[in-house]
C-alpha cells in the first residue's frame, strides 16, 4: 500500500521527528510508514490524515499493493 | 495514578531497589563480603539499563515503557516467537527425556503449562460484543 506521508511531510517542511511528535509516535515508526514497511492502525491512519487535512483514502492508496507491514 | 518516577528511571530504580534487597539477603546469608561483588553488578545493571533506555531506537522505547503501536506490535511478535521456541524446546526436551528414560515430569509440567496458557489466552483475549477497546495489530 502506497502512502503520501513523506510527500506531505516534505511539502510542509517537517522533519520526521517533528511529525512523530505531532502524531504521538516514534521517529522510527514515521520512517517505517513512509517506507511502506508498516501499515498504521486505523486510529493512527486517521490521525495522520487529519494532521495533513486529507482523507484517509487520499493519504493511503489501497490499490497499490507494492508494500505492506 | 501517575508514577512520580520518570519512565526512563522507573526500571533502573526498581532494579536498584530489588537488587539492593537481594544483595542484603545474600550478604546476610553468605557474609557481607559478597556485597563487594554483588553491589557493583546491581549498580552497573541499573546504569546500563538507564543508558540503553535513553537511545533513539525501538528497543530503547520498549525499555522505558514508551512504545508506540508499531513497537508494541513488534514486541508482541517477539514475545510470540519466544513462546513458540520455548514450547518447541520443551516438547523436544520431553521427547529426549522419554528416549533417555529420564524423569519426564519437569517437561510434562511445561508442556501442560503451554496448553493451559493457550486456553487461558483464548478465553481472556476473546472479543466481547459491544466492548470498546484498543487492539494492537491489523
N, CA and C atoms of all chains as a GROMACS GRO file, in nm:
protein
  621
    1UNK      N    1   0.084  -0.119   0.000
    1UNK     CA    2   0.000   0.000   0.000
    1UNK      C    3   0.088   0.126   0.000
    2UNK      N    4   0.069   0.208  -0.100
    2UNK     CA    5   0.148   0.331  -0.108
    2UNK      C    6   0.082   0.439  -0.024
    3UNK      N    7   0.163   0.529   0.031
    3UNK     CA    8   0.104   0.641   0.105
    3UNK      C    9   0.177   0.771   0.071
    4UNK      N   10   0.116   0.880   0.110
    4UNK     CA   11   0.170   1.011   0.075
    4UNK      C   12   0.230   1.083   0.197
    5UNK      N   13   0.268   1.007   0.298
    5UNK     CA   14   0.318   1.067   0.422
    5UNK      C   15   0.446   1.147   0.395
    6UNK      N   16   0.543   1.085   0.328
    6UNK     CA   17   0.670   1.155   0.303
    6UNK      C   18   0.646   1.281   0.219
    7UNK      N   19   0.568   1.263   0.114
    7UNK     CA   20   0.539   1.376   0.024
    7UNK      C   21   0.475   1.493   0.101
    8UNK      N   22   0.377   1.463   0.183
    8UNK     CA   23   0.308   1.567   0.260
    8UNK      C   24   0.399   1.629   0.365
    9UNK      N   25   0.481   1.546   0.427
    9UNK     CA   26   0.572   1.596   0.531
    9UNK      C   27   0.674   1.693   0.470
   10UNK      N   28   0.728   1.653   0.357
   10UNK     CA   29   0.829   1.738   0.292
   10UNK      C   30   0.764   1.869   0.243
   11UNK      N   31   0.643   1.855   0.192
   11UNK     CA   32   0.569   1.973   0.147
   11UNK      C   33   0.551   2.074   0.260
   12UNK      N   34   0.530   2.025   0.380
   12UNK     CA   35   0.511   2.115   0.495
   12UNK      C   36   0.641   2.142   0.570
   13UNK      N   37   0.750   2.099   0.512
   13UNK     CA   38   0.885   2.124   0.568
   13UNK      C   39   0.897   2.078   0.712
   14UNK      N   40   0.848   1.958   0.735
   14UNK     CA   41   0.857   1.899   0.869
   14UNK      C   42   0.964   1.791   0.868
   15UNK      N   43   1.033   1.778   0.981
   15UNK     CA   44   1.126   1.666   0.994
   15UNK      C   45   1.047   1.543   1.038
   16UNK      N   46   1.109   1.427   1.025
   16UNK     CA   47   1.042   1.304   1.070
   16UNK      C   48   1.018   1.310   1.221
   17UNK      N   49   1.111   1.369   1.294
   17UNK     CA   50   1.096   1.380   1.440
   17UNK      C   51   0.979   1.472   1.476
   18UNK      N   52   0.965   1.581   1.402
   18UNK     CA   53   0.854   1.675   1.430
   18UNK      C   54   0.720   1.609   1.401
   19UNK      N   55   0.714   1.537   1.289
   19UNK     CA   56   0.588   1.469   1.256
   19UNK      C   57   0.557   1.361   1.360
   20UNK      N   58   0.661   1.289   1.401
   20UNK     CA   59   0.643   1.184   1.502
   20UNK      C   60   0.587   1.244   1.631
   21UNK      N   61   0.645   1.356   1.672
   21UNK     CA   62   0.598   1.422   1.796
   21UNK      C   63   0.452   1.466   1.782
   22UNK      N   64   0.418   1.518   1.665
   22UNK     CA   65   0.281   1.566   1.643
   22UNK      C   66   0.181   1.450   1.644
   23UNK      N   67   0.225   1.334   1.596
   23UNK     CA   68   0.135   1.218   1.589
   23UNK      C   69   0.139   1.132   1.715
   24UNK      N   70   0.236   1.158   1.800
   24UNK     CA   71   0.248   1.079   1.923
   24UNK      C   72   0.306   0.941   1.900
   25UNK      N   73   0.393   0.930   1.801
   25UNK     CA   74   0.461   0.803   1.775
   25UNK      C   75   0.612   0.829   1.770
   26UNK      N   76   0.688   0.722   1.753
   26UNK     CA   77   0.833   0.739   1.748
   26UNK      C   78   0.877   0.778   1.606
   27UNK      N   79   0.997   0.833   1.597
   27UNK     CA   80   1.054   0.868   1.467
   27UNK      C   81   1.070   0.743   1.380
   28UNK      N   82   1.106   0.632   1.446
   28UNK     CA   83   1.123   0.507   1.371
   28UNK      C   84   0.993   0.462   1.305
   29UNK      N   85   0.882   0.488   1.374
   29UNK     CA   86   0.752   0.449   1.318
   29UNK      C   87   0.717   0.535   1.196
   30UNK      N   88   0.749   0.665   1.203
   30UNK     CA   89   0.726   0.751   1.087
   30UNK      C   90   0.809   0.701   0.969
   31UNK      N   91   0.934   0.666   0.995
   31UNK     CA   92   1.022   0.615   0.889
   31UNK      C   93   0.963   0.487   0.829
   32UNK      N   94   0.916   0.396   0.915
   32UNK     CA   95   0.859   0.269   0.867
   32UNK      C   96   0.734   0.292   0.783
   33UNK      N   97   0.651   0.387   0.826
   33UNK     CA   98   0.528   0.415   0.750
   33UNK      C   99   0.565   0.477   0.614
   34UNK      N  100   0.657   0.571   0.616
   34UNK     CA  101   0.698   0.635   0.491
   34UNK      C  102   0.756   0.534   0.392
   35UNK      N  103   0.830   0.439   0.444
   35UNK     CA  104   0.892   0.338   0.357
   35UNK      C  105   0.797   0.225   0.322
   36UNK      N  106   0.677   0.229   0.377
   36UNK     CA  107   0.579   0.125   0.347
   36UNK      C  108   0.606  -0.006   0.417
   37UNK      N  109   0.691  -0.003   0.518
   37UNK     CA  110   0.721  -0.128   0.591
   37UNK      C  111   0.618  -0.155   0.698
   38UNK      N  112   0.544  -0.052   0.740
   38UNK     CA  113   0.444  -0.069   0.846
   38UNK      C  114   0.314  -0.003   0.804
   39UNK      N  115   0.206  -0.079   0.814
   39UNK     CA  116   0.074  -0.022   0.789
   39UNK      C  117   0.017   0.024   0.922
   40UNK      N  118  -0.012   0.153   0.936
   40UNK     CA  119  -0.061   0.201   1.066
   40UNK      C  120  -0.200   0.146   1.097
   41UNK      N  121  -0.233   0.146   1.225
   41UNK     CA  122  -0.369   0.106   1.265
   41UNK      C  123  -0.466   0.211   1.212
   42UNK      N  124  -0.593   0.178   1.215
   42UNK     CA  125  -0.695   0.273   1.166
   42UNK      C  126  -0.692   0.405   1.245
   43UNK      N  127  -0.685   0.401   1.380
   43UNK     CA  128  -0.679   0.529   1.453
   43UNK      C  129  -0.558   0.614   1.412
   44UNK      N  130  -0.443   0.550   1.394
   44UNK     CA  131  -0.324   0.628   1.356
   44UNK      C  132  -0.337   0.678   1.212
   45UNK      N  133  -0.394   0.597   1.126
   45UNK     CA  134  -0.415   0.642   0.987
   45UNK      C  135  -0.504   0.766   0.984
   46UNK      N  136  -0.607   0.767   1.068
   46UNK     CA  137  -0.695   0.885   1.076
   46UNK      C  138  -0.618   1.006   1.132
   47UNK      N  139  -0.535   0.981   1.233
   47UNK     CA  140  -0.456   1.091   1.291
   47UNK      C  141  -0.365   1.152   1.185
   48UNK      N  142  -0.303   1.064   1.106
   48UNK     CA  143  -0.212   1.113   1.001
   48UNK      C  144  -0.290   1.195   0.898
   49UNK      N  145  -0.403   1.138   0.854
   49UNK     CA  146  -0.482   1.207   0.751
   49UNK      C  147  -0.532   1.342   0.803
   50UNK      N  148  -0.581   1.345   0.925
   50UNK     CA  149  -0.632   1.470   0.982
   50UNK      C  150  -0.520   1.573   0.997
   51UNK      N  151  -0.404   1.523   1.036
   51UNK     CA  152  -0.290   1.615   1.055
   51UNK      C  153  -0.259   1.687   0.924
   52UNK      N  154  -0.269   1.616   0.812
   52UNK     CA  155  -0.238   1.676   0.682
   52UNK      C  156  -0.363   1.731   0.611
   53UNK      N  157  -0.474   1.735   0.684
   53UNK     CA  158  -0.601   1.784   0.626
   53UNK      C  159  -0.640   1.708   0.499
   54UNK      N  160  -0.624   1.578   0.505
   54UNK     CA  161  -0.663   1.493   0.392
   54UNK      C  162  -0.754   1.383   0.445
   55UNK      N  163  -0.819   1.312   0.355
   55UNK     CA  164  -0.896   1.196   0.398
   55UNK      C  165  -0.802   1.075   0.396
   56UNK      N  166  -0.844   0.970   0.466
   56UNK     CA  167  -0.758   0.851   0.475
   56UNK      C  168  -0.733   0.792   0.336
   57UNK      N  169  -0.837   0.791   0.252
   57UNK     CA  170  -0.818   0.730   0.119
   57UNK      C  171  -0.732   0.816   0.027
   58UNK      N  172  -0.718   0.944   0.060
   58UNK     CA  173  -0.627   1.028  -0.017
   58UNK      C  174  -0.482   1.008   0.032
   59UNK      N  175  -0.473   0.976   0.161
   59UNK     CA  176  -0.341   0.959   0.223
   59UNK      C  177  -0.282   0.822   0.192
   60UNK      N  178  -0.369   0.721   0.193
   60UNK     CA  179  -0.324   0.582   0.170
   60UNK      C  180  -0.395   0.528   0.047
   61UNK      N  181  -0.316   0.473  -0.044
   61UNK     CA  182  -0.373   0.422  -0.168
   61UNK      C  183  -0.382   0.269  -0.161
   62UNK      N  184  -0.503   0.216  -0.140
   62UNK     CA  185  -0.515   0.071  -0.125
   62UNK      C  186  -0.496  -0.005  -0.257
   63UNK      N  187  -0.504   0.065  -0.368
   63UNK     CA  188  -0.491  -0.003  -0.499
   63UNK      C  189  -0.347  -0.044  -0.528
   64UNK      N  190  -0.254   0.023  -0.462
   64UNK     CA  191  -0.114  -0.009  -0.485
   64UNK      C  192  -0.068  -0.107  -0.378
   65UNK      N  193  -0.051  -0.231  -0.416
   65UNK     CA  194  -0.014  -0.337  -0.320
   65UNK      C  195   0.135  -0.360  -0.316
   66UNK      N  196   0.211  -0.256  -0.352
   66UNK     CA  197   0.357  -0.270  -0.363
   66UNK      C  198   0.422  -0.308  -0.229
   67UNK      N  199   0.373  -0.247  -0.121
   67UNK     CA  200   0.438  -0.269   0.009
   67UNK      C  201   0.334  -0.310   0.112
   68UNK      N  202   0.383  -0.358   0.223
   68UNK     CA  203   0.294  -0.398   0.333
   68UNK      C  204   0.368  -0.394   0.464
   69UNK      N  205   0.301  -0.435   0.574
   69UNK     CA  206   0.366  -0.430   0.705
   69UNK      C  207   0.439  -0.558   0.731
   70UNK      N  208  -0.314   0.602   3.854
   70UNK     CA  209  -0.231   0.702   3.921
   70UNK      C  210  -0.095   0.712   3.851
   71UNK      N  211  -0.052   0.834   3.826
   71UNK     CA  212   0.076   0.854   3.759
   71UNK      C  213   0.190   0.825   3.856
   72UNK      N  214   0.291   0.755   3.806
   72UNK     CA  215   0.407   0.730   3.890
   72UNK      C  216   0.492   0.856   3.898
   73UNK      N  217   0.542   0.888   4.018
   73UNK     CA  218   0.627   1.007   4.030
   73UNK      C  219   0.764   0.989   3.966
   74UNK      N  220   0.797   0.864   3.933
   74UNK     CA  221   0.929   0.836   3.874
   74UNK      C  222   0.919   0.848   3.722
   75UNK      N  223   1.007   0.925   3.657
   75UNK     CA  224   1.004   0.934   3.511
   75UNK      C  225   1.021   0.795   3.447
   76UNK      N  226   0.956   0.770   3.330
   76UNK     CA  227   0.958   0.637   3.269
   76UNK      C  228   1.098   0.578   3.252
   77UNK      N  229   1.192   0.666   3.210
   77UNK     CA  230   1.328   0.615   3.185
   77UNK      C  231   1.396   0.568   3.313
   78UNK      N  232   1.355   0.629   3.425
   78UNK     CA  233   1.420   0.595   3.552
   78UNK      C  234   1.353   0.479   3.625
   79UNK      N  235   1.227   0.449   3.583
   79UNK     CA  236   1.146   0.353   3.659
   79UNK      C  237   1.217   0.218   3.675
   80UNK      N  238   1.251   0.155   3.563
   80UNK     CA  239   1.312   0.021   3.569
   80UNK      C  240   1.446   0.025   3.643
   81UNK      N  241   1.535   0.124   3.615
   81UNK     CA  242   1.660   0.126   3.691
   81UNK      C  243   1.639   0.140   3.842
   82UNK      N  244   1.538   0.221   3.881
   82UNK     CA  245   1.511   0.237   4.025
   82UNK      C  246   1.464   0.104   4.083
   83UNK      N  247   1.372   0.034   4.011
   83UNK     CA  248   1.325  -0.096   4.059
   83UNK      C  249   1.441  -0.195   4.067
   84UNK      N  250   1.531  -0.186   3.968
   84UNK     CA  251   1.646  -0.276   3.967
   84UNK      C  252   1.736  -0.249   4.086
   85UNK      N  253   1.756  -0.120   4.117
   85UNK     CA  254   1.841  -0.084   4.232
   85UNK      C  255   1.777  -0.131   4.362
   86UNK      N  256   1.645  -0.108   4.374
   86UNK     CA  257   1.576  -0.147   4.497
   86UNK      C  258   1.574  -0.300   4.511
   87UNK      N  259   1.530  -0.368   4.403
   87UNK     CA  260   1.523  -0.515   4.404
   87UNK      C  261   1.661  -0.577   4.422
   88UNK      N  262   1.756  -0.524   4.345
   88UNK     CA  263   1.893  -0.575   4.355
   88UNK      C  264   1.952  -0.550   4.492
   89UNK      N  265   1.919  -0.432   4.549
   89UNK     CA  266   1.968  -0.400   4.683
   89UNK      C  267   1.916  -0.498   4.787
   90UNK      N  268   1.786  -0.533   4.774
   90UNK     CA  269   1.725  -0.629   4.867
   90UNK      C  270   1.794  -0.766   4.854
   91UNK      N  271   1.813  -0.809   4.728
   91UNK     CA  272   1.880  -0.938   4.704
   91UNK      C  273   2.023  -0.934   4.760
   92UNK      N  274   2.091  -0.820   4.737
   92UNK     CA  275   2.229  -0.806   4.786
   92UNK      C  276   2.234  -0.816   4.939
   93UNK      N  277   2.137  -0.751   5.006
   93UNK     CA  278   2.134  -0.754   5.153
   93UNK      C  279   2.106  -0.897   5.202
   94UNK      N  280   2.010  -0.966   5.136
   94UNK     CA  281   1.979  -1.105   5.174
   94UNK      C  282   2.102  -1.193   5.154
   95UNK      N  283   2.168  -1.175   5.037
   95UNK     CA  284   2.289  -1.253   5.009
   95UNK      C  285   2.398  -1.220   5.110
   96UNK      N  286   2.407  -1.091   5.146
   96UNK     CA  287   2.509  -1.050   5.244
   96UNK      C  288   2.484  -1.113   5.380
   97UNK      N  289   2.355  -1.117   5.419
   97UNK     CA  290   2.321  -1.176   5.548
   97UNK      C  291   2.345  -1.327   5.548
   98UNK      N  292   2.322  -1.391   5.431
   98UNK     CA  293   2.335  -1.537   5.422
   98UNK      C  294   2.480  -1.580   5.407
   99UNK      N  295   2.552  -1.512   5.318
   99UNK     CA  296   2.689  -1.559   5.285
   99UNK      C  297   2.799  -1.467   5.335
  100UNK      N  298   2.765  -1.370   5.413
  100UNK     CA  299   2.866  -1.276   5.463
  100UNK      C  300   2.863  -1.146   5.386
  101UNK      N  301   2.894  -1.038   5.456
  101UNK     CA  302   2.882  -0.905   5.394
  101UNK      C  303   2.988  -0.879   5.289
  102UNK      N  304   3.086  -0.965   5.282
  102UNK     CA  305   3.189  -0.952   5.178
  102UNK      C  306   3.131  -0.970   5.039
  103UNK      N  307   3.018  -1.046   5.030
  103UNK     CA  308   2.956  -1.070   4.899
  103UNK      C  309   2.901  -0.941   4.838
  104UNK      N  310   2.876  -0.841   4.926
  104UNK     CA  311   2.825  -0.713   4.875
  104UNK      C  312   2.926  -0.645   4.783
  105UNK      N  313   3.054  -0.673   4.810
  105UNK     CA  314   3.160  -0.610   4.727
  105UNK      C  315   3.149  -0.657   4.582
  106UNK      N  316   3.109  -0.784   4.563
  106UNK     CA  317   3.095  -0.832   4.425
  106UNK      C  318   2.955  -0.809   4.370
  107UNK      N  319   2.852  -0.823   4.454
  107UNK     CA  320   2.714  -0.811   4.405
  107UNK      C  321   2.671  -0.665   4.386
  108UNK      N  322   2.714  -0.578   4.476
  108UNK     CA  323   2.673  -0.437   4.471
  108UNK      C  324   2.706  -0.370   4.338
  109UNK      N  325   2.832  -0.379   4.294
  109UNK     CA  326   2.866  -0.316   4.166
  109UNK      C  327   2.788  -0.373   4.047
  110UNK      N  328   2.756  -0.505   4.052
  110UNK     CA  329   2.679  -0.566   3.943
  110UNK      C  330   2.541  -0.503   3.936
  111UNK      N  331   2.479  -0.487   4.054
  111UNK     CA  332   2.346  -0.425   4.061
  111UNK      C  333   2.350  -0.283   4.005
  112UNK      N  334   2.449  -0.205   4.050
  112UNK     CA  335   2.460  -0.065   4.005
  112UNK      C  336   2.489  -0.061   3.854
  113UNK      N  337   2.579  -0.147   3.807
  113UNK     CA  338   2.615  -0.147   3.664
  113UNK      C  339   2.494  -0.185   3.579
  114UNK      N  340   2.415  -0.282   3.626
  114UNK     CA  341   2.296  -0.324   3.551
  114UNK      C  342   2.196  -0.209   3.541
  115UNK      N  343   2.175  -0.139   3.653
  115UNK     CA  344   2.079  -0.027   3.654
  115UNK      C  345   2.127   0.087   3.565
  116UNK      N  346   2.256   0.120   3.574
  116UNK     CA  347   2.312   0.229   3.492
  116UNK      C  348   2.306   0.190   3.344
  117UNK      N  349   2.343   0.064   3.314
  117UNK     CA  350   2.339   0.016   3.175
  117UNK      C  351   2.199   0.024   3.118
  118UNK      N  352   2.101  -0.016   3.197
  118UNK     CA  353   1.960  -0.011   3.155
  118UNK      C  354   1.919   0.134   3.126
  119UNK      N  355   1.961   0.224   3.216
  119UNK     CA  356   1.927   0.367   3.201
  119UNK      C  357   1.988   0.424   3.073
  120UNK      N  358   2.113   0.390   3.048
  120UNK     CA  359   2.182   0.441   2.927
  120UNK      C  360   2.114   0.386   2.802
  121UNK      N  361   2.086   0.255   2.800
  121UNK     CA  362   2.021   0.192   2.683
  121UNK      C  363   1.883   0.254   2.658
  122UNK      N  364   1.810   0.278   2.766
  122UNK     CA  365   1.673   0.331   2.753
  122UNK      C  366   1.672   0.473   2.699
  123UNK      N  367   1.785   0.542   2.704
  123UNK     CA  368   1.791   0.680   2.657
  123UNK      C  369   1.817   0.694   2.509
  124UNK      N  370   1.844   0.584   2.442
  124UNK     CA  371   1.876   0.591   2.299
  124UNK      C  372   1.750   0.607   2.214
  125UNK      N  373   1.772   0.648   2.090
  125UNK     CA  374   1.661   0.670   1.997
  125UNK      C  375   1.641   0.545   1.912
  126UNK      N  376   1.577   0.446   1.970
  126UNK     CA  377   1.555   0.320   1.897
  126UNK      C  378   1.429   0.251   1.949
  127UNK      N  379   1.383   0.152   1.872
  127UNK     CA  380   1.265   0.074   1.913
  127UNK      C  381   1.292   0.006   2.048
  128UNK      N  382   1.409  -0.053   2.057
  128UNK     CA  383   1.445  -0.128   2.178
  128UNK      C  384   1.442  -0.037   2.301
  129UNK      N  385   1.497   0.084   2.284
  129UNK     CA  386   1.501   0.179   2.396
  129UNK      C  387   1.361   0.222   2.437
  130UNK      N  388   1.274   0.244   2.338
  130UNK     CA  389   1.136   0.283   2.369
  130UNK      C  390   1.066   0.173   2.449
  131UNK      N  391   1.094   0.047   2.412
  131UNK     CA  392   1.036  -0.065   2.486
  131UNK      C  393   1.091  -0.069   2.627
  132UNK      N  394   1.222  -0.043   2.640
  132UNK     CA  395   1.285  -0.046   2.773
  132UNK      C  396   1.225   0.058   2.866
  133UNK      N  397   1.198   0.178   2.813
  133UNK     CA  398   1.145   0.282   2.902
  133UNK      C  399   0.992   0.283   2.904
  134UNK      N  400   0.933   0.176   2.849
  134UNK     CA  401   0.788   0.157   2.855
  134UNK      C  402   0.713   0.271   2.787
  135UNK      N  403   0.766   0.318   2.674
  135UNK     CA  404   0.701   0.425   2.598
  135UNK      C  405   0.685   0.382   2.453
  136UNK      N  406   0.657   0.254   2.434
  136UNK     CA  407   0.646   0.202   2.298
  136UNK      C  408   0.519   0.251   2.231
  137UNK      N  409   0.528   0.287   2.102
  137UNK     CA  410   0.407   0.323   2.027
  137UNK      C  411   0.347   0.195   1.968
  138UNK      N  412   0.241   0.210   1.887
  138UNK     CA  413   0.168   0.091   1.843
  138UNK      C  414   0.254  -0.005   1.761
  139UNK      N  415   0.344   0.049   1.676
  139UNK     CA  416   0.430  -0.039   1.595
  139UNK      C  417   0.527  -0.114   1.685
  140UNK      N  418   0.581  -0.043   1.784
  140UNK     CA  419   0.676  -0.106   1.875
  140UNK      C  420   0.608  -0.209   1.964
  141UNK      N  421   0.484  -0.179   2.006
  141UNK     CA  422   0.408  -0.276   2.087
  141UNK      C  423   0.380  -0.401   2.003
  142UNK      N  424   0.343  -0.378   1.876
  142UNK     CA  425   0.314  -0.489   1.785
  142UNK      C  426   0.439  -0.574   1.764
  143UNK      N  427   0.552  -0.504   1.748
  143UNK     CA  428   0.679  -0.574   1.729
  143UNK      C  429   0.714  -0.657   1.853
  144UNK      N  430   0.692  -0.595   1.972
  144UNK     CA  431   0.719  -0.667   2.097
  144UNK      C  432   0.631  -0.790   2.109
  145UNK      N  433   0.503  -0.776   2.069
  145UNK     CA  434   0.411  -0.890   2.074
  145UNK      C  435   0.460  -1.003   1.983
  146UNK      N  436   0.509  -0.967   1.864
  146UNK     CA  437   0.559  -1.070   1.772
  146UNK      C  438   0.682  -1.138   1.830
  147UNK      N  439   0.768  -1.058   1.895
  147UNK     CA  440   0.888  -1.115   1.957
  147UNK      C  441   0.848  -1.210   2.070
  148UNK      N  442   0.750  -1.165   2.152
  148UNK     CA  443   0.705  -1.250   2.263
  148UNK      C  444   0.642  -1.378   2.211
  149UNK      N  445   0.567  -1.368   2.100
  149UNK     CA  446   0.506  -1.487   2.040
  149UNK      C  447   0.614  -1.583   1.992
  150UNK      N  448   0.719  -1.527   1.931
  150UNK     CA  449   0.830  -1.611   1.883
  150UNK      C  450   0.898  -1.681   2.000
  151UNK      N  451   0.922  -1.605   2.107
  151UNK     CA  452   0.984  -1.663   2.226
  151UNK      C  453   0.897  -1.777   2.280
  152UNK      N  454   0.766  -1.753   2.285
  152UNK     CA  455   0.673  -1.855   2.333
  152UNK      C  456   0.677  -1.981   2.248
  153UNK      N  457   0.680  -1.961   2.114
  153UNK     CA  458   0.683  -2.077   2.023
  153UNK      C  459   0.812  -2.156   2.039
  154UNK      N  460   0.924  -2.083   2.047
  154UNK     CA  461   1.054  -2.150   2.059
  154UNK      C  462   1.063  -2.225   2.191
  155UNK      N  463   1.017  -2.161   2.301
  155UNK     CA  464   1.022  -2.226   2.430
  155UNK      C  465   0.933  -2.351   2.434
  156UNK      N  466   0.815  -2.340   2.374
  156UNK     CA  467   0.724  -2.455   2.370
  156UNK      C  468   0.785  -2.569   2.290
  157UNK      N  469   0.845  -2.534   2.176
  157UNK     CA  470   0.909  -2.637   2.093
  157UNK      C  471   1.026  -2.700   2.168
  158UNK      N  472   1.103  -2.615   2.240
  158UNK     CA  473   1.217  -2.667   2.316
  158UNK      C  474   1.172  -2.764   2.425
  159UNK      N  475   1.062  -2.731   2.490
  159UNK     CA  476   1.009  -2.818   2.596
  159UNK      C  477   0.960  -2.950   2.535
  160UNK      N  478   0.894  -2.940   2.418
  160UNK     CA  479   0.845  -3.062   2.352
  160UNK      C  480   0.962  -3.152   2.313
  161UNK      N  481   1.067  -3.092   2.258
  161UNK     CA  482   1.186  -3.169   2.220
  161UNK      C  483   1.251  -3.228   2.346
  162UNK      N  484   1.259  -3.147   2.452
  162UNK     CA  485   1.314  -3.194   2.577
  162UNK      C  486   1.237  -3.314   2.632
  163UNK      N  487   1.104  -3.307   2.618
  163UNK     CA  488   1.018  -3.417   2.664
  163UNK      C  489   1.052  -3.545   2.587
  164UNK      N  490   1.064  -3.532   2.453
  164UNK     CA  491   1.095  -3.649   2.370
  164UNK      C  492   1.232  -3.707   2.404
  165UNK      N  493   1.329  -3.618   2.421
  165UNK     CA  494   1.465  -3.663   2.454
  165UNK      C  495   1.465  -3.733   2.590
  166UNK      N  496   1.392  -3.674   2.686
  166UNK     CA  497   1.385  -3.735   2.820
  166UNK      C  498   1.317  -3.872   2.813
  167UNK      N  499   1.213  -3.882   2.728
  167UNK     CA  500   1.142  -4.010   2.712
  167UNK      C  501   1.235  -4.115   2.651
  168UNK      N  502   1.310  -4.074   2.549
  168UNK     CA  503   1.402  -4.167   2.484
  168UNK      C  504   1.515  -4.209   2.578
  169UNK      N  505   1.559  -4.113   2.661
  169UNK     CA  506   1.669  -4.141   2.754
  169UNK      C  507   1.620  -4.206   2.883
  170UNK      N  508   1.487  -4.227   2.889
  170UNK     CA  509   1.424  -4.284   3.009
  170UNK      C  510   1.458  -4.203   3.135
  171UNK      N  511   1.466  -4.073   3.117
  171UNK     CA  512   1.491  -3.982   3.230
  171UNK      C  513   1.357  -3.936   3.287
  172UNK      N  514   1.364  -3.856   3.393
  172UNK     CA  515   1.241  -3.806   3.457
  172UNK      C  516   1.163  -3.718   3.359
  173UNK      N  517   1.035  -3.751   3.340
  173UNK     CA  518   0.953  -3.677   3.243
  173UNK      C  519   0.876  -3.563   3.306
  174UNK      N  520   0.854  -3.570   3.438
  174UNK     CA  521   0.760  -3.475   3.498
  174UNK      C  522   0.797  -3.327   3.480
  175UNK      N  523   0.929  -3.291   3.483
  175UNK     CA  524   0.955  -3.147   3.465
  175UNK      C  525   0.909  -3.098   3.327
  176UNK      N  526   0.929  -3.182   3.226
  176UNK     CA  527   0.888  -3.143   3.090
  176UNK      C  528   0.736  -3.149   3.076
  177UNK      N  529   0.678  -3.250   3.140
  177UNK     CA  530   0.532  -3.265   3.133
  177UNK      C  531   0.463  -3.142   3.190
  178UNK      N  532   0.518  -3.089   3.298
  178UNK     CA  533   0.460  -2.968   3.359
  178UNK      C  534   0.460  -2.853   3.259
  179UNK      N  535   0.573  -2.835   3.191
  179UNK     CA  536   0.582  -2.722   3.098
  179UNK      C  537   0.499  -2.743   2.972
  180UNK      N  538   0.488  -2.868   2.926
  180UNK     CA  539   0.401  -2.897   2.811
  180UNK      C  540   0.256  -2.864   2.849
  181UNK      N  541   0.216  -2.910   2.970
  181UNK     CA  542   0.079  -2.882   3.017
  181UNK      C  543   0.058  -2.732   3.035
  182UNK      N  544   0.161  -2.664   3.086
  182UNK     CA  545   0.152  -2.519   3.109
  182UNK      C  546   0.130  -2.445   2.976
  183UNK      N  547   0.198  -2.492   2.872
  183UNK     CA  548   0.182  -2.427   2.740
  183UNK      C  549   0.037  -2.442   2.693
  184UNK      N  550  -0.019  -2.561   2.710
  184UNK     CA  551  -0.158  -2.585   2.669
  184UNK      C  552  -0.256  -2.503   2.751
  185UNK      N  553  -0.235  -2.502   2.882
  185UNK     CA  554  -0.325  -2.426   2.970
  185UNK      C  555  -0.316  -2.277   2.939
  186UNK      N  556  -0.195  -2.228   2.913
  186UNK     CA  557  -0.177  -2.086   2.882
  186UNK      C  558  -0.247  -2.050   2.752
  187UNK      N  559  -0.240  -2.141   2.653
  187UNK     CA  560  -0.309  -2.116   2.526
  187UNK      C  561  -0.459  -2.103   2.549
  188UNK      N  562  -0.514  -2.196   2.628
  188UNK     CA  563  -0.659  -2.192   2.656
  188UNK      C  564  -0.695  -2.065   2.733
  189UNK      N  565  -0.612  -2.030   2.832
  189UNK     CA  566  -0.638  -1.908   2.910
  189UNK      C  567  -0.636  -1.786   2.819
  190UNK      N  568  -0.537  -1.780   2.730
  190UNK     CA  569  -0.527  -1.668   2.636
  190UNK      C  570  -0.648  -1.662   2.544
  191UNK      N  571  -0.693  -1.780   2.500
  191UNK     CA  572  -0.810  -1.787   2.412
  191UNK      C  573  -0.932  -1.726   2.481
  192UNK      N  574  -0.945  -1.755   2.611
  192UNK     CA  575  -1.060  -1.704   2.686
  192UNK      C  576  -1.043  -1.555   2.722
  193UNK      N  577  -0.925  -1.520   2.768
  193UNK     CA  578  -0.902  -1.382   2.814
  193UNK      C  579  -0.910  -1.284   2.698
  194UNK      N  580  -0.853  -1.320   2.583
  194UNK     CA  581  -0.845  -1.225   2.472
  194UNK      C  582  -0.954  -1.245   2.367
  195UNK      N  583  -1.064  -1.311   2.405
  195UNK     CA  584  -1.172  -1.325   2.308
  195UNK      C  585  -1.241  -1.190   2.292
  196UNK      N  586  -1.309  -1.174   2.180
  196UNK     CA  587  -1.376  -1.047   2.154
  196UNK      C  588  -1.509  -1.044   2.227
  197UNK      N  589  -1.528  -0.936   2.304
  197UNK     CA  590  -1.653  -0.920   2.378
  197UNK      C  591  -1.746  -0.832   2.297
  198UNK      N  592  -1.870  -0.878   2.272
  198UNK     CA  593  -1.963  -0.796   2.194
  198UNK      C  594  -1.989  -0.662   2.263
  199UNK      N  595  -1.978  -0.556   2.188
  199UNK     CA  596  -2.009  -0.424   2.241
  199UNK      C  597  -1.900  -0.361   2.324
  200UNK      N  598  -1.795  -0.437   2.351
  200UNK     CA  599  -1.688  -0.382   2.433
  200UNK      C  600  -1.594  -0.301   2.345
  201UNK      N  601  -1.573  -0.178   2.382
  201UNK     CA  602  -1.479  -0.096   2.307
  201UNK      C  603  -1.340  -0.123   2.357
  202UNK      N  604  -1.244  -0.084   2.282
  202UNK     CA  605  -1.107  -0.102   2.330
  202UNK      C  606  -1.010  -0.097   2.217
  203UNK      N  607  -0.888  -0.070   2.253
  203UNK     CA  608  -0.781  -0.060   2.153
  203UNK      C  609  -0.719  -0.197   2.136
  204UNK      N  610  -0.700  -0.235   2.010
  204UNK     CA  611  -0.630  -0.359   1.983
  204UNK      C  612  -0.505  -0.325   1.904
  205UNK      N  613  -0.404  -0.396   1.931
  205UNK     CA  614  -0.280  -0.374   1.857
  205UNK      C  615  -0.278  -0.468   1.739
  206UNK      N  616  -0.233  -0.420   1.626
  206UNK     CA  617  -0.219  -0.506   1.510
  206UNK      C  618  -0.306  -0.462   1.397
  207UNK      N  619  -0.330  -0.554   1.305
  207UNK     CA  620  -0.404  -0.519   1.184
  207UNK      C  621  -0.528  -0.604   1.170
   0.00000   0.00000   0.00000
